[in-house]
Amino acid sequence: MSAESPAKPRLTPEELYARLKPVQEAKGYYFHSDEPWVLEILEGVLTNMARYGYGSCPCRLATGDRERDRDIICPCVFREEDVAKYDRCYCKLYVSREAAEGRKQLPPVIPERWLRR
């Protein structure tokens, strides 16, 4: 008789926020000031983690193939360039320090890009 291991408890969006905030801020990336929006995006990342086994960006369509989706695993490969150029990433999860401090206004949308293989 084999004993099943208990399911690992899923993080809440708030717990993920608390874990990511200091790590990302140390890298120069800040969560958008609209906390309900940020928590909604993080909920999507957690849903994709449960669904696919990796946290793909919920603002983009994942295939379920980790290798094919590697460019959209949060934080996506576009974040660095988008935050540098537009002060925000595509889904507005991450923003620049200036935007986080209210010193820069964010554009309402930024261009979509893909690296899909």
N, C-alpha and C positions, 0 to 999 in steps of 0.2 A: 504494500500500500504506500503510495507516494503522497506526501503532504504538500499541498500547494502553498507557495509562499504568499504572504498577504500582499495585496496590491499596495504599491507605494502611493501615499496620499498625494494628491495633486496640489500644487501650489495655487494660491489665490492670486488674482491680479495685484492685489495690495502687497502680498509677500514678494512677488516677482519685482514689483516696483522698488521695494525696499532693498532687495539684493542688487538690482542693476544700477540704481541711482548713484551710489558712490563710485562704482567701478567705471561707469560711463562718464561721469563728471571729471574724473581723473584723466580721462582721455580727451576732454574738451567738448563733450556732447551732453546736452541737457534735455530733460523731458520738457515737452511743451507745457505751458502754464495751465492749460485747460485739463485739469486732473481727471474729470469724468471721461474726456476723450482718450487720454493716455491709458486709463484703466480699461476702456473698451478695446483699444488696440492690443493691449497686453492680454486681455481675455482671448482675443483671436489668435495670438501667438501660442497661448497655452492650449487652445482647442486644436490648432495644427500640430502641436507637439504630441497630443494624445492621439490624433488621427494618423499622423505620418511617422512619428518618432523623432521629428525635428521641428523646430519652431520657425516655419516659414512665415514671411510677412503676410498678414491677413488682407493687405491691400492688393495683393497680386495672386494670380491663380497658380497654385502648386500642382505638380503632376503626380506627386507621391513617389517619385524617383529622386532620392537625395542628391545623387550626382548631377542630375539635370537641373535640380532646383537650387544648387549650391549658391548661385548668385542672389537668391532671394531669401536665404535664411537670415533671420533678424539677428543682428543688424546687417542689412543687405550690403552688397559690394558698392552700391551707389551712394550710400550714406555720406561718406567722406567728401566726395566731390559735390554732392547736392547741398550739404550744409555749408561748404566753403563758398559755393556759387550763389545759393538761394537762401541761406540761413535756415534751412529746414530740409528734412528728408521728404520723400514722396508722400508718406502717410501722415506727416506732421508729428510723429512720435518724438523724434530728436530735432533739436534746434541748436543754433549757435549760442554762445554765452551772451552776446549782445541782444539777441532776440529774447532769450530767457529773462534778461534783466529789463526788457521793455525798451531798449535803446534802438531797436530796429523793427520795422514793420515787416511782417512776412507776406510774401506774395500768396494770393489765394490758391493758386495751383502752380505746379512745376511740370516740366516735360517728363513723360514716361519713357523709360529706356529698358532694353532687354539685352541680355548676353546669352540667351538660351542656346544650348548646343543642339 
